[in-house]
């Protein structure tokens, strides 16, 4: 449970209804999938600062000693998020818009923008310098990156507790970067896996040893933490440690992320669907039937839904978390595996949505149950309100999967 108590007359947040009595507590029940992780408990909250991310993580690690090292990791993510937010907001002024003059192309064949490379370095270095990472895998890197650790040589005169290599981080440093020049919301997506033997050896020919890939290619069900940072009207940080989904807003006046939406719960039904409908004639028949149903009001609820699509996963998922409905990037005849990457986009977002009470699927399979076969593997994704996803899955269940565009390996 998450308990919150205001320590002053002023309300902590518009989303929290604090009573006047100093002993009143606000409790939020967690209906997310059962985990061994406990949500932090706050018996007192300052009305001037609220619950900052640093305090939240301190309390979370007190409640879950096994997650103690995540505190420094989230501190690094916080710093990287603030830096990237500033880079994005000032990009038109500092000449960081547009593509690299060198015409660099990443492993997916996508031409890299200036901010793709810069933000990748910012987040990669922030995580690397925590001393807690063994492997880093990014959209902008061809293969998992080894994290060198020379802590023992730097402090050879004192006893150093060796903790490096315990975690594997996967991330997309700037999702939706193609939208930056137009001022459309962008974001960072990250996931953290735990593995006490995470080491990544790069061979002389540049190939990666199988053991390294084995540490990186884990199903989403193994995630110990996942989150995103949205760069929009405000900078939002939303994440889960496996005990509910919590949303923070960056307060520039105090330089801190402040908890504004504890224990986010996605509505069981929404009234918004979010797909690129330009491709609708190229989708699976069950998905076409579902979208036509909610568009015309002939679906299960007999309610017409509105269509909202930004084209930036973080922005679309953020709205879906708050308002409900369905977001998806499905397979089509041109992109038979969809376009979203399983390891560092689909899986982390699915973990967040499930912890908020929603569902995430390919149409046939729960996203978090898929075992990745390569770092940049793509999968179709539909996620959002539990009842909306279930309605779509029911339509898929009425058809033979042999007719699907996406065929699971």
N, C-alpha and C positions, 0 to 999 in steps of 0.2 A: 504493500500500500504506500501511497504517497501522502504524507500529512503536511499541511502548510498552515502556519499561524502568523498573522500580521503582528508586528511589534510596535506599530504606531497607528495613529488615527487615519493616515492616508492609506488608500487601497494599494495593495501590492501590484495588481494587474487587473485590467478590465475583464480578463477571462476568469478571475478568481473572485468569488463572492465572500469576502471576509466579514465576520460579525464584529460587533464592538467589544464584546467580552474578550479579555486577554487569554482565556482558556479555550476559546472556540477553535476547532480544527476542521479543516476541509479534507475529507478522505476521498480517494479515487480508487475504485476497484479495478483491478487488472484482469481483463478477460482474454488476454493474449495467450498463445500457446504456452503450456506449462514449461518453465525452465527452472534451473536451480539458482538463478540470479535473483537477488532481492532488490527492490526499488529503495532508494534512500528515504529516510524519514526526517522531516524538518520540524522541530518543535518551536522554532522561533525564526522569524524572517524580518529583516530590517525593511521598513517602509520606504527608505530612500534608495536602496540599491537592489532590493529584491534578492532572488537567489541567482548568483552569478554562476557561470559554468565552472569556474575553479572551485567554488564551494560545493556545487553539485557533485563534482568528481571526487572531492575529498570525502564527502558523506557516502558516496557510492562505494568507494574502496574500503571505508570502515565497515559498511554492511557486507561487503564481498571481498575479503582479504586476498582472494585468489586473483582479483583484477587490479591489484595495487599498481602494477606497472602501466596500466592503461591511463593513469592520471597524467603521466608525462607525455604519452602519445597524444592525448586529447589537448594538452597544452600546446603541442607542436601543431596540431591541426588548427587550433584556434589562431595561432600566430600566422600560419599560412593563409587561413581564410581572410583575416584582416588585410593581409598584404595583397592577396588576389583581388579582394573587393576594391581596394584603392587603385590597383592597376587597371581594372575594368572600368571604373568610373572615370578615370583620367585618361583613358586610352586615346580618345580623340585629340586631347591636348598634348600628349607626349609622343605622338607618332607611332603608337603601337597597334593601330588598326591595319587591316590588310594582310596579305600573305608575305612570307619571307621572300626576299629578293633572290635567294638561292634556289627557290622553287622546291624546297624539301617536301618529300612525300613520306607519310608514315607507313607502317607495315600493312595497313588496311587499304593502301592506295589513295588515301585522302591527302590533299595538299595541305600542308601545315601553315596555320596563321602564326604571326609573331607571338601572340599571346599563348598559343598552344605550347610553344617551346619554353617560354619564360615561366608560365604557371606550373609546368611540369617540373622544372628545376626548383621552383620555390617549394612545392609540396614534397618533392623527393628529398631535398636537403633537410627540410624541417623534420621529416620522419627519420631520416638517417642519423641526424644529430641527437636523437633521443637515446641512442645506445641500446634500444630495445628491439630493433628490427633485424631480422636475418635475411629476408627477401622482400623486394619491392617489385610490383608488376603494374605497369601503367599502359594506358591506351597509346601513349606516345613513344613507348619503348618496344623494340622488336621482340625482346625476350625478357624474362625476369632478371632483375639487376641484383648482383651481389652487394651486400652492405659490409664494407671492410670495418673491422673493429680493432683498433690499436690501443684500447683503453688500458690494457695491462702494461704495455710498453711506456705509455705516457705517465703512468703512476706506479712505476716499478718499485718505488721505495715504501709504498704502503699497501695494505691489504685491500684489494678491490673485489667486491662481489660481482662475479661475472653473470650478467643477465642478458647479454646481447644474444640475438638469434631466437628469442622466444616467440616473436610474432612475425606474421607475414601480412603485408599491406598491399591491397589492390586498389587502384583508383583511376578515375577519369578526371584529370585536373581542371578541365574547362569544357564541360558538356554544353553543347549548343554554341560553340565558339563562332560558327558561321553567322550567328545573329548579332555578334558584338557591334559590328559597324552600324547596325540599324537600331541600336539601343534596346534590343529585346532581351528579356531575362536570360541569364546563363547560370551555370552552377558547377559545383564540384561534387563528385560522388566518391565515397570511399567505403572499403570493407576491411575488417581486421580478422585474420585467422590466428589461431594459436598453434604453435608447434615448437616444442622445446629443442628440436634438433634442426631448425630451419637454417640451412646453409646452402649457398648457391655457388657452385664452382663453374666458372666459364673456361672452357677448353681453349687451347691456342688457336683453333680454327674458328672460334666465336660461337661454337655450339654449346648447349647447356646440358649438363649431366642429368640423367633420368631422375636421380634423387631430388634434385632441385625442383624439377617440374612437378614431382610428386608432392612436394611441400606446398606448391602454389596451386595446383589444380585440385582444389577441394570443393565439394558441394556447398551450396549456400547454407545448408543445415548446420555446417561446422562453424559458421561465423560467430565470433564472440561480441562483435560490435559492427555497426554499419551506420552510415549517415550521409547527409548531403548538406551543402551550403548553397543557398540561393542568393544570387546577386540581383536585386530588383529594387522596388521602392524602398525597401530596407534590406539589410543583410540578415538572412535567417539561417540558423543552424538547427537541423532536425536530426536526431539520432536515436538509436536503441542500443542498450547493453544486454538485451534479452529479457527485460522486465518492463515492458511498455515503451511507447514512443514519446519523446519529449522534444519540444520546440523552443528554441531560444531566439531572441532578437538582439542584434548588435546595437548597444547604446553608445553612440559616438561621444557623448558628454563624459562618460566615465571610462570609456575604452574597454567595455566588457560585454560579453554575451550574457543576457539576462533571461531567465526562464519566464516565458510568457504563456505557453500552452503545455502544462504538465499532463502527462498521460493522455495524449491525443487519441480520440476514438473516431474513426471514420464512420459516417452514417451507414447503416446496413443497406440502405438504398439511396441512390442519388437521382438527379434529374439532368445530368450532364454526361455526354459521351465525348471522348477525345481521341480521334483517329484522323489520319490524313485521308479524307474521303476521295481524293483524286484517284486513289488506287482501288476503290471499292469493287470495281468490276474484276479485279485480279485476285481477290481474296477467296478463302474457302467458302463454300456455300453456307455452312452454319453461321459464320460471322456476318456474311451478307444478310442473312435472314434476321439475325439479332439486331443489327444496325437499322435495317429497314423497319423493324418492329418498334424500336424506341423512337425512331424519327417520325413515324406516322401514328404512334399511339396504339399500335396493335400488338404490343408485347405483353408480357405477363401482367404488368401493372395497368395496362390500358392508358398510360400516361405518355404524352409527348415529351421527349427529352430535348434539351438544347445542345448544339454542337459547339465546342470550344477547343481549339487546337493551336498551341503556340509553336510547336516544332522544336521545343527544348524540353527534354525529358524532365529535368528538375522542376521547371516551372509548371508543367502539366501535372506531374505527380503531386507537387505541393498543393495545387488547387484541389485535386482529387481527394487528398487526405482531409482537407478542411470541409469540402462541400459534398463529397461522395460522388458516386457515379463510376464510370469506367474509363481507363486510359489504356491504349494499346498501340503497339507497333507490330502488326502481324506479318506473317509470311505472305508474299505475293508472287506472281509468276516471274517477276524480275529478280526479286530478292527472296529466294526460296527458303532461307533460314531467318528471314527478318533482317533487321539492321542493328539491333541492340546487342551489345556484347554481354555474354552470360556472367563472366567472372567479376567484372568491375562496374557493371551497370545494372543488369537484370537482377542478379542475386542480392546485392546490397539493398536495392529499392524494394525487392520482394520481402526481405527480412523486416524492413521498416513498416511496410504496409500490413504484414501479418501481425506484427506486434501491436498495431493500432486496431486490430480486429477485422482486417480485410483479407483478401485472398489474391494470389498471383499464380498464373498458369500459362502454359503454352497453348492451351485449348484442350490438351490431353493430359498433361503432366504438371504437377506442382513444380514451380521453378526451383525451389530450394532443394528438391530431391535429385536434380540433374547433376551428374558427375562430368565436369569439364574434360574435354579431350585435348584442348589447346588453349593458350592464354587468350587469344582473340576470337574464340568461338562465338558465333551469333546464334540467337534463338528468338522465336516469336514470343511476344509478351502481351498479356492482357492482365491488368491488375486493377484493384479498386474495391468498391463496396462488396461485401460478401454475397449478398443476394443477387446483385447484378452479375458478378462473375459466375455464380452458380447457375443463373439462367442461361448464360452463354455455354457453360459446360454441358448443361442438359441438352442443348441443341447439337453439340458435338457428339454427345452420347447416342443420338438418334441416327448417326451416319457411320459408315465404315471408314476407319482411319486410313485405309488404303487409298482413299480418294483425296486425302489431305495433301496440300502443297508441300508442307514440311514433314519429312519422314525422319523420325528419331533414329539415331544410330543404335 
